[in-house]
Amino acid sequence: MEFHLSVIKLSYKDACALYRFYENNKLGCLLARREVPVLEEAERILKKSVD
């Protein structure tokens, strides 16, 4: 099995929605569990710095 990674640029909301969409398969669930908390923390930090 070959695995190809690529970089895509998404807004915070789009990225979270995409991770949630793919949570129903094993790899998607693994990635969502790892990446969504990081995205949420980054969003909190960015909002805090703007205020």
C-alpha positions in Angstrom: 0.0 0.0 0.0 1.5 3.3 -1.0 0.8 6.4 1.0 1.0 9.9 -0.5 0.7 13.0 1.7 0.1 16.4 0.3 -0.5 19.8 1.9 -3.8 21.5 1.6 -4.8 24.9 3.0 -8.2 25.1 4.7 -10.0 27.5 7.1 -10.3 26.4 10.7 -14.0 25.5 10.3 -13.4 23.6 7.0 -10.5 21.6 8.5 -12.6 20.6 11.6 -15.5 19.6 9.4 -13.3 17.5 7.1 -11.7 15.7 10.1 -15.2 15.1 11.5 -16.4 13.8 8.2 -13.7 11.2 8.0 -14.0 10.1 11.7 -16.1 7.0 10.6 -13.1 5.1 9.4 -10.1 3.9 11.4 -7.4 6.2 9.9 -9.7 9.2 9.9 -10.6 8.6 13.5 -7.0 8.3 14.5 -6.1 11.6 12.6 -9.1 13.4 14.0 -8.3 12.4 17.6 -4.7 13.7 17.1 -5.4 16.9 15.0 -8.7 18.3 16.2 -7.5 19.1 19.7 -4.4 20.9 18.1 -6.7 22.9 15.8 -9.0 23.8 18.7 -6.0 25.0 20.9 -4.6 27.0 18.0 -8.0 28.7 17.5 -8.2 29.5 21.2 -4.7 31.0 21.2 -5.4 33.1 18.1 -8.7 34.4 19.5 -7.0 35.3 22.7 -4.2 37.2 21.0 -6.7 39.2 19.0 -8.7 40.3 22.1 
